[in-house]
Amino acid sequence: VVRVTRLIQALMHTLQRAPNFPRNDDIGLACMLHIIRAMSTILALRDTDITCQVMEVGAFATVQAAFDIYFRDVHYIRSDQLYSFALQQLVLFARNWLTAGGITEEVLEANAGTERAGREVRTGDRNRAAIASGLDPCPMLNFIVKLVAKLTGK
């Protein structure tokens, strides 16, 4: 889990800087797509500790900020195929975010009564707080509405 946590932090650090990469070669866009795909894969592991780490580092806000940067300008992504692929990756990320978050929330609630004391309780409380903030419906709905608007062209 420690190595995956370091990987998640490095991915988020790189994703925050991807819009500053050269535009002419679509390096930043390719970087963003690979990172979002990696985050989707990490979320698909459905490991409680890893999902909590992903939600705790603010991955959703970082992905949403990258989406806002790349899709604000209609000419930023020149290829229709790349545009469609980018939206598919973002939809996959949103789906895995909701699925992994929901499953993790259920596991944490089921384990809430079995925690002993001390460190386990603090970790459980921190994980529940990370899941609660990660599954806040307002930002999720706003992001999904933006994705649907881009997908439908409205």
N, C-alpha and C positions, 0 to 999 in steps of 0.2 A: 504494500500500500504506500510506503514511503517513496518508492521509486516512481510510482504512478502519480503521486502528488507532485513530485518535482517536475514530471513531464507535463502535467496539467498547468502548472505555474509557468513553465517555459512556453507552452503553446499559447497561453493567454497573453504573455509578454510580447510574443512575436505577432499575434493577431492585432494587438493594439498598434503596432508599428507598420503593419502591412499596407495601409493606405499611403504611407510615405515612400513606398518602394516605387521604382520607375513605372510610369504608366504606359509607355510606348510598347513594352513587351508583355504587358499584362502579368508581370511578376507578382505584384501585390494581390491581384485577383486570384491567381493560381495558388498563392500561399494561403489566402483566406479560405479557399475551397478545400485545400488539403487539411488545414487545421480544423475546419468545421466537420469534415468527414472523420477525422481522428477523434474529435470530441463525441460525435455520434456513435462511433464504435466503442469508445470508453463507456458511454452511458448504456450501451447495449449489453455490457457485461453484467449489469443489474446487481452489482456488489454494493451493499449498503454503505460501507465506509467510503468507497470511491465515489459513489453518487453524491454523498454528503460533501466530500471535498470539492467536487465539480461545482456544486451549488454554492459552497462557501466562498470560493474565489471570485464569484461574480461572472461566471462564464456566460450566462444568458445576457447580461447587460453588455458585455464585450462583443458578443455576436450581433446583438441588436444594433450597437453603435457601428460596427463594420457594415451591416446591411444598410443602415441609413446613409453611410458615406458612399458606398458603391452604387446604390440604386436611386440616389437623389438626382443624379444627372443621367438622363436617358441615353446619352452618347458615351458614357463612361465605359460601358461594356459594348464593344463593337460588334461582336458576333451574336446572332440570334441563338445559335446552338449553345454557346457559352452562357448566355443570359438564362436560357431555359435550364441548363445544367446547374447553374448557381442557385436558382430558385428551388430546384429539386433537393439540393443539399441542405438548404435552409429549412425546407419542409421536413426532411428527414431528421434534422437536428431538433426541431420543435416537437416532432412526434416522440423521439427518444427521450427528450427532456421530460415531457409529460408522463410517459410510460414509466421511466425509471424513477421519477419523483413519486409517482403514485404507489408503485410497488415498495419503494423504500419507506414511504410514510406508513404503509400498512405493517411492514416488518417492525418499524420502530414502535408503533402503537402496541403491537402484539408482545414485544419485548419489554415494554414499559414497566410491567409489574414484576419482571424477573430480575431487574437490576439489583445488585446487592447494595453497595454503598460507595462513597468516596468517588474515585476516578470514573467508575462505570456510570454513575449518575450524572456527573459533570459532562462526560462524553455524550451520553444519551440526550441530555438537555441541549448541548451545543448542536448535535446532529438534528434534533427536532426543530431548533431555531433556524438552521440552515435550510431545511426542507420547507418550513413554513414561508420563509422569505423567497425561496426559489420557486415556489408554486403560487406566488401572489397572482391572482387572476387578472388584475388590471393590466400589468405589462404584457402578460401572455396574450390576452385578447387583442391588445393594440398591435402586437407583433404579428399575430395571425391575420388580423384584418389587413395590415400592410402587405403581407405575403399574398393574400387572396387578391388584393387590388392589383399587384404587379402581375400575378398569374392571369387575371382576366382582362388586364389592360384598362381598368377603370380607375 
